[in-house]
Amino acid sequence: MSRFLGEIRQLGFVVPDIEDAMRHWSEVMGVGPWFYNPRVPIEDYAYEGQRYEVHNSVALANSGFVQVELIQTRNDAPSMYRDFQRAGHVGLQHVAYWTEDYDRDLAAMEAEGFRVKMSGKVGERGRFAYFDREMHPGTVIELSEVVGPKGRLFRMIREASEGWDGSNAIRPFPDLATL
């Protein structure tokens, strides 16, 4: 458990082929079902304080309490995912902590000397921030707001994994506006 933010709730893997990665995780690892969004609608995205338009594909599934995220970059916009790939890495890029009080937890991390390197928002009340401290690949910290539609989405994904029988392994992301 992190003394700053509590339990790690998500493991984020950067992969070169998200469709192959979903198949591997569902068929070999037995994790699923996967909820896949070929183009995540990220708003207010910034990397090192500069705004960019990013195109990332994301798939989410749970293994118990921990969510697994697969990420494939689809354009060359600056990001920590792109930095990870350009350094020759594939695999675990970040761990995420979930919060229902984003402003408080962001301020607490900044008070500890962490600096936001990448940030944005997915849907209403779905802000996220990635911090600049990294000891080795896989140790980037993400703070992810999980209230409103994004929180309901994450709960639905966890519930779908409970007792999953291996069928219908890859499913479309629901529209956040309907959650």
N, CA, C and O atoms as a DFTB+ gen file, in Angstrom:
716 C
 N C O
     1  1       0.847      -1.179       0.000
     2  2       0.000       0.000       0.000
     3  2       0.891       1.240       0.000
     4  3       1.865       1.314       0.749
     5  1       0.557       2.190      -0.827
     6  2       1.295       3.446      -0.872
     7  2       0.904       4.324       0.314
     8  3      -0.277       4.491       0.619
     9  1       1.900       4.869       0.963
    10  2       1.592       5.786       2.063
    11  2       1.001       7.094       1.546
    12  3       0.429       7.862       2.320
    13  1       1.133       7.352       0.258
    14  2       0.583       8.567      -0.334
    15  2      -0.872       8.396      -0.774
    16  3      -1.722       9.236      -0.479
    17  1      -1.149       7.286      -1.491
    18  2      -2.432       7.181      -2.188
    19  2      -3.199       5.890      -1.940
    20  3      -4.245       5.679      -2.554
    21  1      -2.717       5.030      -1.070
    22  2      -3.451       3.802      -0.792
    23  2      -3.046       2.656      -1.695
    24  3      -1.867       2.490      -2.006
    25  1      -4.022       1.865      -2.117
    26  2      -3.772       0.651      -2.884
    27  2      -3.558       0.935      -4.365
    28  3      -4.192       1.817      -4.943
    29  1      -2.651       0.169      -4.967
    30  2      -2.533       0.181      -6.425
    31  2      -3.800      -0.462      -6.967
    32  3      -4.169      -1.564      -6.561
    33  1      -4.463       0.229      -7.884
    34  2      -5.727      -0.270      -8.428
    35  2      -5.633      -0.666      -9.901
    36  3      -6.514      -1.353     -10.418
    37  1      -4.556      -0.230     -10.582
    38  2      -4.454      -0.534     -12.003
    39  2      -2.991      -0.718     -12.383
    40  3      -2.106      -0.027     -11.878
    41  1      -2.758      -1.679     -13.297
    42  2      -1.455      -1.890     -13.909
    43  2      -1.598      -1.535     -15.375
    44  3      -2.424      -2.125     -16.072
    45  1      -0.806      -0.576     -15.864
    46  2      -0.919      -0.102     -17.240
    47  2       0.228      -0.600     -18.108
    48  3       1.390      -0.274     -17.868
    49  1      -0.115      -1.396     -19.122
    50  2       0.863      -1.985     -20.023
    51  2       0.798      -1.299     -21.386
    52  3      -0.277      -1.200     -21.978
    53  1       1.939      -0.826     -21.886
    54  2       2.031      -0.278     -23.233
    55  2       2.433      -1.427     -24.144
    56  3       3.436      -2.102     -23.913
    57  1       1.632      -1.637     -25.184
    58  2       1.827      -2.784     -26.071
    59  2       1.872      -2.325     -27.530
    60  3       1.271      -1.310     -27.880
    61  1       2.583      -3.069     -28.378
    62  2       2.645      -2.683     -29.791
    63  2       1.412      -3.094     -30.586
    64  3       1.116      -2.487     -31.615
    65  1       0.682      -4.120     -30.125
    66  2      -0.504      -4.609     -30.833
    67  2      -1.560      -4.968     -29.797
    68  3      -1.502      -6.035     -29.185
    69  1      -2.514      -4.086     -29.604
    70  2      -3.500      -4.254     -28.532
    71  2      -4.414      -5.445     -28.771
    72  3      -4.827      -6.104     -27.817
    73  1      -4.735      -5.731     -30.024
    74  2      -5.593      -6.878     -30.307
    75  2      -4.891      -8.178     -29.908
    76  3      -5.511      -9.045     -29.292
    77  1      -3.603      -8.326     -30.252
    78  2      -2.835      -9.499     -29.831
    79  2      -2.721      -9.566     -28.315
    80  3      -2.817     -10.643     -27.727
    81  1      -2.515      -8.417     -27.685
    82  2      -2.378      -8.388     -26.227
    83  2      -3.671      -8.825     -25.544
    84  3      -3.627      -9.572     -24.567
    85  1      -4.829      -8.368     -26.044
    86  2      -6.102      -8.801     -25.454
    87  2      -6.286     -10.306     -25.598
    88  3      -6.741     -10.972     -24.669
    89  1      -5.930     -10.844     -26.770
    90  2      -6.041     -12.292     -26.978
    91  2      -5.132     -13.043     -25.999
    92  3      -5.548     -14.032     -25.395
    93  1      -3.897     -12.572     -25.848
    94  2      -2.970     -13.235     -24.929
    95  2      -3.498     -13.204     -23.498
    96  3      -3.530     -14.230     -22.818
    97  1      -3.905     -12.036     -23.052
    98  2      -4.382     -11.909     -21.674
    99  2      -5.635     -12.750     -21.431
   100  3      -5.788     -13.317     -20.349
   101  1      -6.530     -12.842     -22.412
   102  2      -7.753     -13.621     -22.192
   103  2      -7.506     -15.123     -22.363
   104  3      -8.008     -15.918     -21.569
   105  1      -6.745     -15.521     -23.381
   106  2      -6.554     -16.948     -23.665
   107  2      -5.466     -17.588     -22.810
   108  3      -5.640     -18.715     -22.344
   109  1      -4.358     -16.904     -22.594
   110  2      -3.234     -17.476     -21.856
   111  2      -3.299     -17.140     -20.371
   112  3      -3.052     -18.001     -19.527
   113  1      -3.632     -15.892     -20.050
   114  2      -3.660     -15.456     -18.657
   115  2      -5.024     -15.702     -18.003
   116  3      -5.127     -15.740     -16.777
   117  1      -6.071     -15.871     -18.824
   118  2      -7.409     -16.107     -18.298
   119  2      -8.079     -14.870     -17.727
   120  3      -9.018     -14.977     -16.939
   121  1      -7.601     -13.698     -18.119
   122  2      -8.137     -12.431     -17.602
   123  2      -9.090     -11.837     -18.628
   124  3      -8.782     -11.782     -19.819
   125  1     -10.241     -11.396     -18.161
   126  2     -11.216     -10.774     -19.040
   127  2     -12.552     -10.672     -18.329
   128  3     -12.657     -10.981     -17.142
   129  1     -13.559     -10.243     -19.047
   130  2     -13.546      -9.808     -20.434
   131  2     -12.895      -8.436     -20.578
   132  3     -12.784      -7.671     -19.620
   133  1     -12.474      -8.154     -21.797
   134  2     -11.824      -6.878     -22.121
   135  2     -12.846      -5.912     -22.691
   136  3     -13.656      -6.273     -23.545
   137  1     -12.797      -4.696     -22.212
   138  2     -13.617      -3.616     -22.754
   139  2     -12.674      -2.728     -23.547
   140  3     -11.751      -2.127     -22.997
   141  1     -12.923      -2.654     -24.861
   142  2     -11.966      -2.073     -25.812
   143  2     -12.503      -0.786     -26.424
   144  3     -13.640      -0.721     -26.893
   145  1     -11.654       0.232     -26.404
   146  2     -11.977       1.500     -27.060
   147  2     -10.840       1.811     -28.031
   148  3      -9.736       2.139     -27.597
   149  1     -11.091       1.714     -29.341
   150  2     -10.027       1.947     -30.316
   151  2      -9.536       3.394     -30.370
   152  3      -8.448       3.657     -30.882
   153  1     -10.327       4.336     -29.846
   154  2      -9.893       5.737     -29.801
   155  2     -10.497       6.402     -28.567
   156  3     -11.647       6.841     -28.578
   157  1      -9.709       6.466     -27.519
   158  2     -10.175       7.040     -26.263
   159  2     -10.358       8.551     -26.435
   160  3      -9.441       9.234     -26.892
   161  1     -11.523       9.075     -26.076
   162  2     -11.780      10.513     -26.223
   163  2     -11.153      11.309     -25.064
   164  3     -11.820      11.625     -24.079
   165  1      -9.876      11.619     -25.204
   166  2      -9.161      12.353     -24.157
   167  2      -9.309      13.848     -24.406
   168  3      -9.026      14.354     -25.492
   169  1      -9.762      14.537     -23.361
   170  2      -9.913      15.992     -23.431
   171  2      -8.809      16.650     -22.601
   172  3      -8.245      16.030     -21.700
   173  1      -8.512      17.898     -22.911
   174  2      -7.563      18.700     -22.140
   175  2      -6.225      17.995     -21.949
   176  3      -5.592      18.146     -20.904
   177  1      -5.789      17.230     -22.942
   178  2      -4.548      16.482     -22.822
   179  2      -3.347      17.428     -22.876
   180  3      -3.284      18.325     -23.717
   181  1      -2.401      17.211     -21.966
   182  2      -1.161      17.993     -21.954
   183  2       0.008      17.080     -21.604
   184  3      -0.105      16.178     -20.774
   185  1       1.124      17.342     -22.260
   186  2       2.386      16.664     -21.979
   187  2       3.418      17.764     -21.782
   188  3       3.632      18.599     -22.661
   189  1       4.054      17.752     -20.617
   190  2       5.033      18.797     -20.264
   191  2       4.437      20.198     -20.440
   192  3       5.124      21.127     -20.863
   193  1       3.151      20.333     -20.110
   194  2       2.476      21.629     -20.145
   195  2       1.995      22.077     -21.513
   196  3       1.367      23.130     -21.625
   197  1       2.273      21.305     -22.558
   198  2       1.848      21.646     -23.918
   199  2       0.657      20.779     -24.314
   200  3       0.594      19.600     -23.964
   201  1      -0.283      21.368     -25.043
   202  2      -1.490      20.653     -25.493
   203  2      -1.205      19.900     -26.791
   204  3      -0.503      20.387     -27.678
   205  1      -1.775      18.693     -26.872
   206  2      -1.643      17.862     -28.074
   207  2      -2.937      17.086     -28.276
   208  3      -3.737      16.927     -27.354
   209  1      -3.123      16.610     -29.493
   210  2      -4.213      15.689     -29.809
   211  2      -3.611      14.293     -29.850
   212  3      -2.753      14.007     -30.685
   213  1      -4.056      13.431     -28.957
   214  2      -3.528      12.071     -28.915
   215  2      -4.563      11.094     -29.439
   216  3      -5.769      11.325     -29.351
   217  1      -4.064      10.009     -29.980
   218  2      -4.923       8.906     -30.409
   219  2      -4.353       7.645     -29.776
   220  3      -3.337       7.113     -30.222
   221  1      -5.017       7.183     -28.741
   222  2      -4.627       5.968     -28.038
   223  2      -5.786       4.993     -28.053
   224  3      -6.946       5.382     -27.919
   225  1      -5.457       3.720     -28.217
   226  2      -6.430       2.650     -28.031
   227  2      -6.202       2.069     -26.650
   228  3      -5.060       1.917     -26.215
   229  1      -7.289       1.744     -25.959
   230  2      -7.201       1.224     -24.595
   231  2      -8.152       0.052     -24.434
   232  3      -9.261       0.051     -24.968
   233  1      -7.694      -0.951     -23.685
   234  2      -8.547      -2.078     -23.291
   235  2      -8.405      -2.253     -21.788
   236  3      -7.305      -2.152     -21.243
   237  1      -9.524      -2.516     -21.122
   238  2      -9.547      -2.655     -19.667
   239  2     -10.225      -3.964     -19.272
   240  3     -11.246      -4.353     -19.839
   241  1      -9.627      -4.635     -18.280
   242  2     -10.224      -5.829     -17.676
   243  2      -9.737      -5.895     -16.240
   244  3      -8.737      -5.272     -15.884
   245  1     -10.438      -6.640     -15.431
   246  2     -10.026      -6.807     -14.036
   247  2      -9.579      -8.230     -13.769
   248  3     -10.084      -9.186     -14.357
   249  1      -8.619      -8.342     -12.865
   250  2      -8.241      -9.599     -12.252
   251  2      -8.404      -9.355     -10.761
   252  3      -7.509      -8.823     -10.104
   253  1      -9.550      -9.748     -10.239
   254  2      -9.860      -9.420      -8.853
   255  2     -10.039      -7.926      -8.698
   256  3     -10.737      -7.284      -9.482
   257  1      -9.406      -7.384      -7.686
   258  2      -9.524      -5.968      -7.357
   259  2      -8.680      -5.086      -8.278
   260  3      -8.916      -3.881      -8.367
   261  1      -7.696      -5.678      -8.965
   262  2      -6.758      -4.909      -9.791
   263  2      -7.232      -4.880     -11.238
   264  3      -7.582      -5.908     -11.817
   265  1      -7.236      -3.682     -11.805
   266  2      -7.576      -3.515     -13.212
   267  2      -6.299      -3.562     -14.035
   268  3      -5.273      -3.003     -13.648
   269  1      -6.377      -4.241     -15.181
   270  2      -5.278      -4.276     -16.137
   271  2      -5.675      -3.382     -17.307
   272  3      -6.773      -3.499     -17.850
   273  1      -4.768      -2.491     -17.683
   274  2      -5.003      -1.591     -18.814
   275  2      -3.964      -1.886     -19.881
   276  3      -2.767      -1.947     -19.599
   277  1      -4.432      -2.067     -21.108
   278  2      -3.559      -2.217     -22.265
   279  2      -3.679      -0.947     -23.083
   280  3      -4.785      -0.470     -23.337
   281  1      -2.539      -0.392     -23.501
   282  2      -2.521       0.883     -24.219
   283  2      -1.678       0.734     -25.479
   284  3      -0.549       0.244     -25.426
   285  1      -2.230       1.158     -26.608
   286  2      -1.463       1.240     -27.842
   287  2      -1.568       2.661     -28.362
   288  3      -2.668       3.175     -28.565
   289  1      -0.421       3.296     -28.579
   290  2      -0.429       4.637     -29.171
   291  2      -0.661       4.487     -30.666
   292  3      -0.125       3.582     -31.305
   293  1      -1.475       5.397     -31.216
   294  2      -1.822       5.318     -32.637
   295  2      -1.318       6.519     -33.436
   296  3      -1.426       6.546     -34.662
   297  1      -0.769       7.510     -32.735
   298  2      -0.150       8.630     -33.459
   299  2       1.149       8.995     -32.738
   300  3       1.518       8.356     -31.752
   301  1       1.823      10.000     -33.223
   302  2       3.142      10.338     -32.697
   303  2       3.107      11.528     -31.737
   304  3       4.132      12.170     -31.508
   305  1       1.939      11.822     -31.178
   306  2       1.849      12.919     -30.207
   307  2       2.727      12.590     -28.992
   308  3       2.783      11.439     -28.561
   309  1       3.400      13.583     -28.451
   310  2       4.242      13.345     -27.276
   311  2       3.417      12.782     -26.113
   312  3       2.327      13.268     -25.811
   313  1       3.960      11.756     -25.479
   314  2       3.312      11.157     -24.313
   315  2       4.345      10.331     -23.558
   316  3       5.411      10.015     -24.087
   317  1       4.024       9.992     -22.339
   318  2       4.893       9.108     -21.568
   319  2       4.863       7.692     -22.137
   320  3       5.825       6.941     -21.975
   321  1       3.774       7.322     -22.799
   322  2       3.705       6.018     -23.455
   323  2       4.698       5.978     -24.621
   324  3       5.430       5.004     -24.795
   325  1       4.711       7.047     -25.410
   326  2       5.641       7.123     -26.544
   327  2       7.080       7.122     -26.042
   328  3       7.939       6.457     -26.621
   329  1       7.350       7.868     -24.960
   330  2       8.698       7.884     -24.381
   331  2       9.126       6.472     -23.984
   332  3      10.260       6.065     -24.235
   333  1       8.217       5.736     -23.368
   334  2       8.466       4.371     -22.925
   335  2       8.835       3.488     -24.122
   336  3       9.805       2.732     -24.068
   337  1       8.059       3.590     -25.193
   338  2       8.327       2.795     -26.393
   339  2       9.646       3.196     -27.048
   340  3      10.427       2.334     -27.452
   341  1       9.893       4.481     -27.151
   342  2      11.125       4.947     -27.786
   343  2      12.372       4.531     -27.002
   344  3      13.462       4.439     -27.568
   345  1      12.215       4.283     -25.721
   346  2      13.327       3.793     -24.898
   347  2      13.518       2.284     -25.090
   348  3      14.404       1.684     -24.481
   349  1      12.679       1.673     -25.942
   350  2      12.812       0.257     -26.243
   351  2      12.022      -0.654     -25.321
   352  3      12.267      -1.860     -25.286
   353  1      11.080      -0.099     -24.577
   354  2      10.316      -0.889     -23.613
   355  2       8.961      -1.316     -24.172
   356  3       8.368      -0.643     -25.015
   357  1       8.500      -2.450     -23.676
   358  2       7.150      -2.961     -23.884
   359  2       6.747      -3.558     -22.552
   360  3       7.565      -4.193     -21.886
   361  1       5.508      -3.366     -22.156
   362  2       5.038      -3.979     -20.916
   363  2       4.578      -2.957     -19.908
   364  3       4.059      -1.900     -20.267
   365  1       4.774      -3.282     -18.624
   366  2       4.276      -2.426     -17.550
   367  2       4.925      -1.049     -17.615
   368  3       6.145      -0.919     -17.520
   369  1       4.087      -0.018     -17.779
   370  2       4.569       1.358     -17.872
   371  2       4.192       2.166     -16.645
   372  3       4.944       3.047     -16.228
   373  1       3.022       1.875     -16.054
   374  2       2.591       2.652     -14.882
   375  2       1.725       1.823     -13.939
   376  3       1.168       0.786     -14.301
   377  1       1.643       2.327     -12.732
   378  2       0.660       1.835     -11.763
   379  2      -0.242       3.012     -11.451
   380  3       0.213       4.153     -11.369
   381  1      -1.534       2.727     -11.277
   382  2      -2.493       3.804     -11.033
   383  2      -3.134       3.644      -9.667
   384  3      -3.435       2.543      -9.207
   385  1      -3.325       4.782      -9.048
   386  2      -4.078       4.886      -7.807
   387  2      -5.357       5.628      -8.146
   388  3      -5.337       6.615      -8.881
   389  1      -6.458       5.154      -7.614
   390  2      -7.753       5.753      -7.895
   391  2      -8.160       6.665      -6.750
   392  3      -7.865       6.399      -5.584
   393  1      -8.836       7.734      -7.103
   394  2      -9.266       8.690      -6.095
   395  2     -10.660       9.200      -6.386
   396  3     -11.077       9.324      -7.538
   397  1     -11.363       9.491      -5.317
   398  2     -12.648      10.177      -5.423
   399  2     -12.495      11.637      -5.016
   400  3     -13.451      12.408      -5.094
   401  1     -11.295      12.020      -4.582
   402  2     -10.990      13.416      -4.230
   403  2      -9.700      13.815      -4.938
   404  3      -8.635      13.924      -4.330
   405  1      -9.834      14.026      -6.238
   406  2      -8.689      14.280      -7.118
   407  2      -7.894      15.505      -6.684
   408  3      -6.668      15.441      -6.589
   409  1      -8.571      16.618      -6.420
   410  2      -7.863      17.855      -6.073
   411  2      -7.031      17.679      -4.808
   412  3      -5.883      18.120      -4.753
   413  1      -7.601      17.041      -3.800
   414  2      -6.869      16.808      -2.548
   415  2      -5.641      15.929      -2.784
   416  3      -4.550      16.252      -2.316
   417  1      -5.814      14.815      -3.508
   418  2      -4.706      13.889      -3.706
   419  2      -3.640      14.453      -4.641
   420  3      -2.452      14.191      -4.453
   421  1      -4.048      15.218      -5.636
   422  2      -3.076      15.875      -6.505
   423  2      -2.244      16.871      -5.691
   424  3      -1.021      16.908      -5.828
   425  1      -2.883      17.661      -4.864
   426  2      -2.161      18.630      -4.017
   427  2      -1.211      17.908      -3.061
   428  3      -0.099      18.379      -2.826
   429  1      -1.637      16.770      -2.510
   430  2      -0.784      16.009      -1.598
   431  2       0.454      15.489      -2.322
   432  3       1.555      15.537      -1.774
   433  1       0.284      14.993      -3.545
   434  2       1.435      14.496      -4.314
   435  2       2.381      15.637      -4.663
   436  3       3.599      15.488      -4.556
   437  1       1.836      16.764      -5.076
   438  2       2.688      17.910      -5.393
   439  2       3.427      18.400      -4.153
   440  3       4.573      18.838      -4.258
   441  1       2.796      18.336      -2.982
   442  2       3.458      18.724      -1.732
   443  2       4.612      17.781      -1.399
   444  3       5.544      18.167      -0.694
   445  1       4.554      16.547      -1.903
   446  2       5.632      15.577      -1.704
   447  2       6.743      15.744      -2.737
   448  3       7.734      15.014      -2.710
   449  1       6.581      16.708      -3.653
   450  2       7.608      16.964      -4.654
   451  2       7.362      16.323      -6.002
   452  3       8.210      16.412      -6.889
   453  1       6.217      15.676      -6.177
   454  2       5.887      15.088      -7.478
   455  2       5.413      16.193      -8.415
   456  3       4.732      17.132      -8.001
   457  1       5.788      16.062      -9.688
   458  2       5.402      17.034     -10.705
   459  2       4.621      16.313     -11.797
   460  3       5.018      15.239     -12.251
   461  1       3.504      16.914     -12.217
   462  2       2.692      16.326     -13.289
   463  2       3.437      16.482     -14.606
   464  3       3.854      17.581     -14.973
   465  1       3.596      15.369     -15.309
   466  2       4.249      15.380     -16.620
   467  2       3.231      15.214     -17.750
   468  3       3.413      15.755     -18.840
   469  1       2.157      14.461     -17.483
   470  2       1.145      14.202     -18.504
   471  2      -0.212      14.189     -17.810
   472  3      -0.353      13.633     -16.722
   473  1      -1.214      14.808     -18.447
   474  2      -2.531      14.880     -17.813
   475  2      -3.622      15.023     -18.866
   476  3      -3.357      15.299     -20.036
   477  1      -4.845      14.829     -18.418
   478  2      -5.994      14.977     -19.303
   479  2      -7.257      14.584     -18.564
   480  3      -7.299      14.515     -17.335
   481  1      -8.287      14.328     -19.363
   482  2      -9.586      13.995     -18.797
   483  2     -10.318      13.079     -19.768
   484  3     -10.279      13.280     -20.982
   485  1     -10.987      12.069     -19.214
   486  2     -11.831      11.178     -20.010
   487  2     -13.233      11.274     -19.432
   488  3     -13.506      10.747     -18.354
   489  1     -14.105      11.939     -20.144
   490  2     -15.471      12.101     -19.671
   491  2     -15.563      13.062     -18.498
   492  3     -14.578      13.656     -18.060
   493  1     -16.785      13.189     -18.010
   494  2     -17.059      14.072     -16.883
   495  2     -16.436      13.485     -15.618
   496  3     -16.669      12.322     -15.286
   497  1     -15.656      14.280     -14.927
   498  2     -15.027      13.881     -13.661
   499  2     -14.134      12.656     -13.826
   500  3     -14.154      11.751     -12.993
   501  1     -13.359      12.629     -14.892
   502  2     -12.444      11.527     -15.142
   503  2     -11.029      12.028     -15.388
   504  3     -10.364      11.586     -16.324
   505  1     -10.570      12.947     -14.552
   506  2      -9.233      13.517     -14.734
   507  2      -8.155      12.488     -14.387
   508  3      -8.377      11.557     -13.613
   509  1      -6.980      12.691     -14.989
   510  2      -5.831      11.846     -14.660
   511  2      -4.555      12.666     -14.749
   512  3      -4.480      13.657     -15.474
   513  1      -3.550      12.228     -13.992
   514  2      -2.236      12.852     -14.008
   515  2      -1.181      11.773     -13.850
   516  3      -1.312      10.869     -13.025
   517  1      -0.136      11.883     -14.652
   518  2       1.025      11.002     -14.538
   519  2       2.175      11.863     -14.022
   520  3       2.410      12.970     -14.507
   521  1       2.881      11.334     -13.036
   522  2       3.957      12.107     -12.405
   523  2       5.309      11.765     -13.014
   524  3       5.498      10.691     -13.586
   525  1       6.249      12.701     -12.879
   526  2       7.530      12.618     -13.563
   527  2       8.571      11.722     -12.910
   528  3       9.607      11.468     -13.524
   529  1       8.354      11.241     -11.726
   530  2       9.348      10.396     -11.056
   531  2       9.224       8.950     -11.525
   532  3       8.142       8.362     -11.523
   533  1      10.369       8.395     -11.927
   534  2      10.388       7.007     -12.380
   535  2      11.760       6.432     -12.063
   536  3      12.777       6.940     -12.536
   537  1      11.788       5.372     -11.260
   538  2      13.064       4.759     -10.919
   539  2      13.524       3.810     -12.023
   540  3      14.705       3.773     -12.367
   541  1      12.589       3.047     -12.573
   542  2      12.867       2.112     -13.665
   543  2      11.552       1.896     -14.409
   544  3      10.495       2.270     -13.901
   545  1      11.596       1.302     -15.599
   546  2      10.351       1.108     -16.346
   547  2       9.289       0.421     -15.496
   548  3       9.572      -0.542     -14.782
   549  1       8.068       0.930     -15.584
   550  2       6.953       0.360     -14.848
   551  2       6.648       1.044     -13.539
   552  3       5.734       0.633     -12.825
   553  1       7.405       2.094     -13.205
   554  2       7.189       2.753     -11.913
   555  2       6.629       4.163     -12.024
   556  3       6.691       4.925     -11.059
   557  1       6.091       4.519     -13.166
   558  2       5.391       5.788     -13.280
   559  2       4.105       5.675     -12.460
   560  3       3.450       4.633     -12.462
   561  1       3.751       6.742     -11.766
   562  2       2.527       6.775     -10.968
   563  2       1.474       7.602     -11.697
   564  3       1.733       8.721     -12.140
   565  1       0.286       7.026     -11.810
   566  2      -0.873       7.746     -12.337
   567  2      -1.866       7.953     -11.197
   568  3      -2.122       7.040     -10.411
   569  1      -2.413       9.146     -11.116
   570  2      -3.531       9.448     -10.238
   571  2      -4.761       9.548     -11.128
   572  3      -4.796      10.365     -12.049
   573  1      -5.774       8.722     -10.860
   574  2      -6.946       8.643     -11.736
   575  2      -8.215       8.890     -10.939
   576  3      -8.499       8.202      -9.958
   577  1      -8.970       9.884     -11.380
   578  2     -10.242      10.224     -10.745
   579  2     -11.304       9.215     -11.179
   580  3     -11.508       8.987     -12.371
   581  1     -11.985       8.609     -10.185
   582  2     -12.960       7.558     -10.502
   583  2     -14.300       7.842      -9.846
   584  3     -14.791       7.058      -9.034
   585  1     -14.877       8.964     -10.210
   586  2     -16.238       9.290      -9.785
   587  2     -17.049       9.517     -11.052
   588  3     -16.487       9.597     -12.144
   589  1     -18.333       9.619     -10.915
   590  2     -19.180       9.854     -12.082
   591  2     -19.123       8.694     -13.056
   592  3     -18.937       7.550     -12.641
   593  1     -19.282       8.968     -14.358
   594  2     -19.344       7.904     -15.354
   595  2     -18.105       7.004     -15.370
   596  3     -18.236       5.789     -15.524
   597  1     -16.915       7.570     -15.215
   598  2     -15.704       6.749     -15.231
   599  2     -15.699       5.779     -14.052
   600  3     -15.318       4.620     -14.214
   601  1     -16.104       6.222     -12.897
   602  2     -16.204       5.342     -11.737
   603  2     -17.201       4.218     -11.970
   604  3     -16.945       3.068     -11.611
   605  1     -18.342       4.553     -12.575
   606  2     -19.347       3.529     -12.875
   607  2     -18.821       2.536     -13.916
   608  3     -19.085       1.338     -13.821
   609  1     -18.078       3.035     -14.909
   610  2     -17.473       2.164     -15.920
   611  2     -16.518       1.173     -15.251
   612  3     -16.581      -0.026     -15.519
   613  1     -15.644       1.669     -14.391
   614  2     -14.664       0.797     -13.746
   615  2     -15.361      -0.250     -12.868
   616  3     -14.916      -1.396     -12.809
   617  1     -16.429       0.124     -12.199
   618  2     -17.183      -0.826     -11.380
   619  2     -17.827      -1.895     -12.282
   620  3     -17.800      -3.080     -11.949
   621  1     -18.402      -1.482     -13.415
   622  2     -19.021      -2.412     -14.352
   623  2     -17.980      -3.402     -14.904
   624  3     -18.278      -4.587     -15.056
   625  1     -16.779      -2.929     -15.200
   626  2     -15.713      -3.803     -15.717
   627  2     -15.324      -4.832     -14.660
   628  3     -15.160      -6.011     -14.973
   629  1     -15.177      -4.397     -13.417
   630  2     -14.838      -5.330     -12.336
   631  2     -15.946      -6.371     -12.176
   632  3     -15.662      -7.563     -12.059
   633  1     -17.187      -5.936     -12.170
   634  2     -18.303      -6.866     -11.992
   635  2     -18.385      -7.872     -13.144
   636  3     -18.730      -9.033     -12.924
   637  1     -18.072      -7.439     -14.368
   638  2     -18.098      -8.346     -15.517
   639  2     -17.033      -9.433     -15.397
   640  3     -17.202     -10.528     -15.933
   641  1     -15.947      -9.138     -14.701
   642  2     -14.869     -10.116     -14.550
   643  2     -15.185     -11.191     -13.514
   644  3     -14.616     -12.282     -13.547
   645  1     -16.083     -10.881     -12.611
   646  2     -16.409     -11.819     -11.538
   647  2     -17.179     -13.013     -12.110
   648  3     -18.306     -12.866     -12.583
   649  1     -16.572     -14.168     -12.062
   650  2     -17.198     -15.370     -12.596
   651  2     -17.177     -15.462     -14.116
   652  3     -17.905     -16.270     -14.694
   653  1     -16.354     -14.646     -14.773
   654  2     -16.282     -14.665     -16.233
   655  2     -15.917     -16.068     -16.708
   656  3     -15.000     -16.688     -16.168
   657  1     -16.628     -16.570     -17.715
   658  2     -16.437     -17.940     -18.187
   659  2     -15.570     -18.041     -19.440
   660  3     -15.430     -19.131     -19.996
   661  1     -14.993     -16.946     -19.892
   662  2     -14.140     -16.959     -21.079
   663  2     -14.856     -16.604     -22.364
   664  3     -14.215     -16.433     -23.401
   665  1     -16.161     -16.491     -22.316
   666  2     -16.907     -16.150     -23.536
   667  2     -16.923     -14.644     -23.759
   668  3     -16.739     -13.857     -22.831
   669  1     -17.149     -14.263     -25.014
   670  2     -17.262     -12.850     -25.372
   671  2     -16.102     -12.055     -24.762
   672  3     -16.311     -11.104     -24.010
   673  1     -14.883     -12.464     -25.103
   674  2     -13.665     -11.950     -24.448
   675  2     -13.384     -10.485     -24.730
   676  3     -12.797      -9.798     -23.894
   677  1     -13.792      -9.996     -25.892
   678  2     -13.514      -8.597     -26.249
   679  2     -14.845      -7.921     -26.534
   680  3     -15.605      -8.338     -27.407
   681  1     -15.104      -6.861     -25.770
   682  2     -16.383      -6.161     -25.845
   683  2     -16.129      -4.679     -26.087
   684  3     -15.084      -4.158     -25.698
   685  1     -17.068      -4.003     -26.719
   686  2     -16.887      -2.556     -26.934
   687  2     -17.045      -1.786     -25.630
   688  3     -17.789      -2.181     -24.733
   689  1     -16.323      -0.681     -25.558
   690  2     -16.477       0.249     -24.443
   691  2     -17.887       0.825     -24.486
   692  3     -18.344       1.231     -25.554
   693  1     -18.575       0.872     -23.378
   694  2     -19.868       1.555     -23.399
   695  2     -19.665       3.066     -23.515
   696  3     -18.597       3.586     -23.189
   697  1     -20.676       3.746     -23.971
   698  2     -20.638       5.201     -24.045
   699  2     -20.701       5.770     -22.637
   700  3     -21.664       5.522     -21.911
   701  1     -19.686       6.529     -22.243
   702  2     -19.650       7.081     -20.897
   703  2     -20.870       7.949     -20.588
   704  3     -21.282       8.054     -19.433
   705  1     -21.437       8.560     -21.603
   706  2     -22.599       9.431     -21.394
   707  2     -23.819       8.636     -20.937
   708  3     -24.743       9.211     -20.362
   709  1     -23.837       7.323     -21.182
   710  2     -24.980       6.511     -20.791
   711  2     -24.798       5.852     -19.427
   712  3     -25.721       5.223     -18.910
   713  1     -23.613       5.996     -18.847
   714  2     -23.355       5.352     -17.541
   715  2     -23.752       6.237     -16.372
   716  3     -23.599       5.841     -15.217
